[in-house]
Amino acid sequence: MSLNEKTNIIIVTVFYPPVISVASNRMFAFAKYADKEKFNIHVITLATGQINECDTYKQNIHVIRIKNPAFLKRAGFSRKTGFVLHKLKALYNRLLNFFIKDEYYSWVRRACVIAAGLMSGRDDNVLISSFPPVAAHKVPLALRKEGLPFVWIADMRDLMCGNSFHPFYMEKWLCRMQTIILEHADVILSVSSPIIEKLKKCSPGIKIYEIRNGYDFIPGSSVSYNNIFTITYTGSFYGKYKPDVFFHALSNLIRDGSLQDVRVRFIGVKNVFFIPAGLRKYVQLKGKISTNEAVEEMKKADALLLVLPENCYKGVYTGKLFEYLACMKPIIALVDKEDVAADLIRSCNAGFIAGSGNVNEAESAILDAWKLWKERKTLEYNTELISKHHRKEQVGRLQKIILELLNNSDEE
C-alpha cells in the first residue's frame, strides 16, 4: 500500500450522529479527528428519519446513509409507551431475536455493495467496523470472502458475549460471531486492559489495542457553587443499573440531619426506578437532551453521580465518566472499587469512591462531596491525565496504529 496519496478509510457503523449514543459519539470522533491530509474518510451508516441517504455531516467526511428495508425490526420505546404496550414490545423483541438474530441483514447487503464500490481500484483501503450491533462487522466479513484488499480494524468496545442480560440463544450466537471476527480481523480495538486480556485468551495471536472513549469539549469548569447542593446524573438506567444504594444512603443522611439543602437531578433518564417517598421532593427528572446540553448541566452541578454495579467481568468505564472528568466537578462514584473506573477516578483525583453495594461508603462519599461544596473548595485534579482522554488524543493513537499497519503492508 502506498502512502503517497490519501488512504481510504471506510467506517461502517449502524449508530452515527444525529443519533445520540456512546457508539455514535465514538465513531463520529474517529471520523472528525482523523487527519484529512492523510485520509479520505467515508462513513456508511443507517438512515434514520428524513435524513438524505447521502450527505456530509461534517466537512471532509463523506457520510452515506442506507435505509434498512427489513420487514421485521425491533420495536422501539419512548417515554409515552404505556406499561402494557412496553411489555408487549419487549416480548416481541425477544421473539424476534430468537428467530432473527440480526435485524439489519438487508442493510448489510446494501452496505457491502457501497463499501466495495468505494474500495474498487484501490489497494490502500482501511475498513473500521463498530460493534454493537454485529451487522457492522458482517460487512468486512463478507468483503473478505470476495478477496478485496483492505485492512480490517474491528472496534469491539466491549466483549460481544458474556453479557448476563442476553438470553442463552443470543449469547451463543454472539460468542460464535466473536470467534469468527477474532479469526478474520487484522486488528481489534477495545476500551480497557481487562477486556483486552479476555479477548487475547480467546485469540492469542491477534493484535489488540486499547482506544478508550473520551470527551469532546474543552476541559475545565468555572468554579461556581449552587445555593443548594446539587448532584447531577446524566444518562440512563437499565437492568441492575439503578440508584437504589444511592437513594438508601441519601435517605439516611437526610433523616439523621447530616445533609441538608440537597437536590438530585437525573438528566436523560427514563423513570425506570423507584424513588422513595421521602426523597421525591429532592429529586428532579429531566428527559433526553443533546450531548452539549448535557455537558452544560454537568458543569452546573456541585457533584456528579456515577453508578456502576459490579459485573461478571472487569473493564467497564462507561462513556459518561470521561465527560464527568473533563467537567472537573467531584464525582460520587458507586462502583466496583477494584475495576478500571475506580482506578481512573483515583488517578485523576476526581472524586470519592464507594463500593457499588455499600450504603455506608456511599454515605461517606456523598458527605465528602457535600463538605467540599459547603466549604467552597475544589479538588486538585490531575489535569494532565484528564487531557489525555480528549477524543482527539485517543484518535491520534488510532491514527498511529493505522499508519503502522499500512507501513507493514508495504514492507510485505
C-alpha positions in Angstrom: 0.0 0.0 0.0 1.3 3.5 -0.9 1.2 6.4 1.5 2.0 8.9 -1.2 -1.7 9.6 -1.7 -4.6 9.8 0.8 -5.5 6.5 2.3 -9.1 5.4 2.0 -10.8 4.9 5.5 -14.3 3.5 5.4 -16.1 3.5 8.8 -19.1 1.0 8.9 -21.4 1.7 11.9 -25.1 1.5 12.5 -25.0 4.3 15.0 -23.9 7.8 13.9 -25.0 11.4 14.5 -27.6 12.7 14.9 -28.2 9.5 16.9 -27.0 10.2 20.4 -25.2 7.2 21.9 -21.8 6.1 23.2 -21.2 4.1 19.9 -22.3 7.1 17.8 -20.0 9.5 19.6 -17.1 7.2 19.3 -17.4 6.7 15.6 -18.0 10.3 14.9 -14.8 11.2 16.8 -12.9 8.7 14.6 -14.2 10.5 11.6 -13.9 14.0 12.9 -10.3 13.9 14.2 -8.7 11.7 11.5 -6.1 13.7 9.6 -7.8 14.8 6.4 -4.4 15.5 4.8 -3.7 11.8 5.1 -7.0 10.1 4.8 -10.2 10.1 2.8 -13.0 9.5 5.3 -16.2 7.7 4.3 -18.9 6.6 6.8 -21.5 4.0 5.9 -24.4 4.1 8.4 -28.1 3.6 9.0 -30.5 6.1 7.5 -33.0 7.4 10.2 -36.0 9.7 9.8 -35.9 12.1 6.8 -32.1 12.4 6.5 -30.8 12.2 3.0 -29.2 8.8 2.1 -26.0 10.6 1.1 -24.8 13.7 2.9 -21.8 15.3 4.6 -22.4 15.7 8.3 -19.1 17.5 8.8 -16.7 19.0 6.3 -14.5 16.4 4.6 -16.4 13.5 5.9 -18.4 11.6 3.3 -21.5 10.1 5.0 -23.6 7.5 3.2 -26.9 6.6 4.9 -28.6 3.4 4.0 -32.2 2.5 4.9 -32.9 -0.8 6.5 -35.6 -2.4 4.3 -36.1 -5.4 6.5 -39.8 -6.1 7.2 -39.3 -7.4 10.7 -37.5 -4.9 13.0 -37.1 -4.4 16.7 -39.8 -2.4 18.4 -38.8 1.0 19.8 -39.7 2.5 23.1 -40.4 6.1 24.2 -41.4 7.9 27.3 -45.0 7.8 26.1 -45.1 4.0 25.9 -47.6 2.6 28.4 -46.8 -0.3 30.7 -48.8 -2.9 28.8 -47.5 -1.8 25.4 -44.0 -1.7 26.8 -44.3 -5.4 27.9 -45.8 -6.4 24.6 -43.0 -4.7 22.7 -40.3 -6.3 24.9 -41.9 -9.8 24.3 -42.0 -9.1 20.5 -38.3 -8.2 20.6 -37.4 -11.4 22.4 -39.2 -13.5 19.9 -37.6 -11.6 17.0 -34.2 -12.2 18.5 -34.9 -15.9 18.7 -35.8 -16.3 15.1 -33.8 -13.4 13.5 -30.5 -12.7 15.4 -29.7 -9.7 13.2 -32.5 -7.4 12.1 -30.0 -5.5 9.8 -29.4 -8.4 7.4 -30.8 -6.4 4.4 -28.8 -3.3 5.4 -25.6 -5.4 5.5 -26.1 -6.4 1.9 -26.5 -2.8 0.7 -23.6 -1.7 2.8 -21.4 -4.4 1.2 -22.2 -3.1 -2.3 -21.4 0.5 -1.3 -18.2 -0.4 0.5 -17.0 -2.5 -2.4 -17.6 0.5 -4.7 -15.6 2.8 -2.5 -12.7 0.3 -2.4 -12.7 -0.5 -6.1 -9.4 0.1 -7.9 -7.5 0.9 -4.7 -5.1 -1.1 -2.6 -4.9 1.3 0.3 -8.3 0.7 2.0 -8.8 0.6 5.7 -12.2 -0.5 7.0 -13.2 0.2 10.6 -16.4 -1.6 11.8 -18.1 -0.9 15.0 -20.0 -3.2 17.5 -22.8 -3.1 18.6 -24.7 -4.4 16.6 -22.9 -7.2 14.9 -24.2 -6.0 11.5 -21.3 -3.6 11.0 -18.8 -6.4 11.4 -20.6 -8.6 8.9 -19.8 -6.1 6.2 -16.0 -6.7 6.2 -16.5 -10.4 6.9 -18.5 -10.6 3.6 -16.0 -8.5 1.7 -13.1 -10.7 2.9 -14.7 -13.6 1.1 -14.7 -11.6 -2.1 -10.9 -11.1 -1.9 -11.0 -7.3 -1.8 -7.7 -5.7 -0.5 -8.2 -3.9 2.8 -7.0 -3.7 6.4 -9.8 -4.6 8.8 -10.0 -2.9 12.2 -12.8 -4.3 14.2 -13.8 -2.0 17.0 -15.3 -4.3 19.7 -15.5 -1.8 22.5 -16.8 -4.4 25.0 -16.9 -8.2 24.9 -19.6 -9.4 22.5 -20.5 -12.3 24.7 -20.6 -12.7 28.5 -23.5 -10.3 29.0 -25.8 -11.6 31.6 -28.7 -9.6 30.0 -28.6 -11.8 26.8 -30.9 -14.8 26.6 -29.0 -18.0 26.1 -29.7 -18.3 22.3 -28.5 -14.8 21.7 -25.4 -15.3 23.9 -24.5 -18.5 22.0 -24.8 -16.7 18.6 -22.8 -13.7 19.8 -20.0 -15.9 21.1 -19.8 -17.7 17.8 -19.7 -14.4 15.9 -17.0 -13.0 18.2 -14.8 -16.1 17.5 -15.2 -15.6 13.7 -14.4 -11.9 13.9 -11.3 -12.5 16.0 -10.1 -15.0 13.4 -10.6 -12.7 10.4 -9.9 -9.1 11.5 -6.4 -7.7 11.2 -6.7 -5.6 14.4 -9.1 -5.4 17.3 -9.8 -2.3 19.3 -11.3 -2.3 22.8 -11.7 0.2 25.6 -9.8 -1.2 28.5 -7.0 -3.6 29.5 -9.2 -6.2 31.3 -11.4 -6.6 28.2 -8.3 -6.9 26.0 -6.8 -9.6 28.2 -10.0 -11.6 27.9 -10.0 -11.2 24.1 -6.4 -12.3 23.9 -7.3 -15.5 25.7 -9.9 -16.2 23.0 -7.4 -15.5 20.2 -3.8 -15.3 21.4 -2.2 -14.2 18.1 -4.5 -11.3 17.3 -3.3 -7.7 17.6 -5.5 -5.8 20.1 -5.1 -2.1 21.1 -6.7 -0.1 23.8 -8.5 3.0 22.4 -10.6 4.5 25.2 -13.8 6.6 24.8 -13.4 10.2 25.8 -14.8 13.7 25.9 -15.1 16.1 23.1 -15.1 19.6 24.6 -12.6 21.9 26.3 -12.0 20.5 29.8 -12.4 22.5 32.9 -15.2 24.4 34.6 -15.7 27.7 36.2 -15.5 27.4 40.0 -19.2 28.1 40.9 -21.5 26.7 43.6 -25.2 26.4 43.7 -27.2 27.7 46.7 -28.5 24.2 47.1 -26.0 21.3 47.0 -26.8 19.8 43.5 -25.9 16.3 42.5 -26.4 15.5 38.8 -26.6 12.2 37.0 -26.7 12.0 33.2 -27.5 9.0 31.1 -29.8 6.0 31.6 -30.5 3.1 33.9 -31.4 -0.4 33.0 -31.2 -3.9 34.4 -29.1 -3.8 37.6 -28.1 -0.2 36.9 -30.3 1.5 39.4 -29.6 4.2 42.0 -31.1 2.2 44.9 -28.0 2.2 47.1 -27.5 5.9 46.5 -31.1 6.6 47.5 -30.7 4.5 50.6 -27.6 6.4 51.6 -29.1 9.8 50.8 -32.3 9.0 52.8 -30.1 8.0 55.8 -28.2 11.3 55.6 -31.3 13.4 55.3 -33.1 11.5 58.1 -30.3 11.9 60.6 -29.7 15.6 59.7 -26.2 15.1 58.4 -27.2 16.5 55.0 -29.4 19.5 54.3 -30.2 21.7 51.3 -29.7 18.9 48.7 -31.1 18.4 45.2 -30.6 15.5 42.9 -31.1 15.9 39.1 -31.4 12.9 36.8 -31.0 14.1 33.2 -31.8 12.0 30.1 -33.2 9.3 32.4 -36.4 7.3 31.9 -38.2 6.8 35.2 -37.4 3.1 35.4 -36.5 3.1 39.1 -38.4 3.6 42.4 -37.9 7.0 44.1 -38.5 6.6 47.9 -41.4 8.8 49.1 -39.2 10.7 51.4 -36.9 11.7 48.6 -39.3 12.8 46.0 -39.2 16.5 46.9 -35.4 16.3 46.5 -35.3 14.5 43.1 -35.8 16.1 39.7 -36.2 14.2 36.4 -35.4 15.7 33.0 -35.8 14.0 29.6 -33.2 13.3 26.9 -31.2 16.3 25.8 -28.3 16.8 23.4 -24.8 16.0 24.4 -23.8 19.7 24.5 -26.8 20.5 26.7 -25.9 17.5 29.0 -22.3 18.8 29.4 -23.6 22.2 30.4 -25.8 20.6 33.0 -22.8 18.7 34.4 -20.8 21.9 34.6 -23.6 23.5 36.6 -23.6 20.7 39.2 -21.8 20.7 42.6 -21.2 16.9 42.3 -21.7 14.2 39.6 -23.2 10.8 40.4 -21.7 7.6 38.8 -23.4 4.3 39.4 -21.8 1.1 38.1 -22.8 -2.2 39.6 -20.2 -5.0 39.8 -20.2 -7.1 36.7 -19.1 -10.6 35.9 -16.1 -9.2 34.1 -13.8 -6.2 34.6 -13.0 -3.3 32.3 -16.2 -1.1 32.3 -15.5 2.6 32.3 -18.9 3.8 30.9 -18.8 6.7 28.4 -20.1 9.4 30.8 -17.1 9.0 33.1 -14.8 10.8 30.7 -17.2 13.7 30.4 -17.5 13.8 34.2 -13.7 14.0 34.5 -13.5 16.8 31.9 -16.1 18.9 33.8 -13.9 18.8 36.9 -16.7 18.5 39.3 -16.4 16.0 42.2 -17.6 12.5 41.3 -19.6 10.5 43.8 -18.7 7.0 42.4 -20.7 3.9 43.5 -18.6 1.4 41.5 -16.5 -1.7 41.8 -13.6 -0.4 43.8 -11.2 -2.9 42.1 -12.2 -2.0 38.5 -10.9 0.5 35.9 -13.4 3.3 36.6 -12.4 3.5 40.3 -8.7 3.4 39.2 -9.1 6.2 36.8 -11.0 8.4 39.3 -8.3 7.8 41.8 -5.5 8.6 39.3 -7.3 11.8 38.3 -8.0 12.7 41.9 -11.5 13.4 40.6 -13.9 12.3 43.4 -15.0 9.9 46.1 -15.4 6.2 45.7 -17.8 3.8 47.4 -18.4 0.1 46.7 -21.4 -0.2 44.4 -23.4 -2.1 47.1 -22.1 -0.4 50.2 -24.6 2.1 51.8 -22.1 3.2 54.5 -19.4 4.0 52.0 -22.0 5.7 49.7 -22.9 8.0 52.7 -19.3 8.9 53.2 -18.8 9.7 49.5 -21.9 11.9 49.5 -20.8 13.7 52.6 -17.2 14.3 51.3 -18.6 15.9 48.2 -21.1 18.0 50.3 -18.3 19.2 52.6 -16.3 20.5 49.5 -19.5 22.4 48.4 -20.1 23.7 52.0 -16.5 25.0 52.3 -16.4 26.3 48.8 -13.4 24.1 48.0 -12.4 22.1 44.9 -10.2 19.0 44.3 -6.7 19.2 42.9 -7.4 17.4 39.6 -4.7 15.6 37.6 -5.4 17.8 34.6 -2.6 16.2 32.5 -4.1 12.8 32.7 -7.6 14.1 32.1 -6.4 15.9 29.0 -5.1 12.6 27.5 -8.8 11.4 27.4 -9.9 14.0 24.9 -11.3 12.3 21.8 -8.6 13.9 19.7 -5.9 12.3 21.7 -7.4 8.9 21.5 -8.0 9.2 17.8 -4.3 10.2 17.5 -3.4 6.9 19.0 -5.6 5.1 16.5 -4.0 7.0 13.6 -0.6 5.9 14.6 -1.8 2.3 14.6 -3.3 2.7 11.1 -0.1 4.2 9.7 2.0 1.4 11.3 -0.4 -1.2 9.7 0.0 0.4 6.3 3.7 0.6 6.6 3.9 -3.1 7.5 1.7 -3.9 4.5 4.1 -2.0 2.2 7.0 -4.0 3.5 5.2 -7.3 2.9 
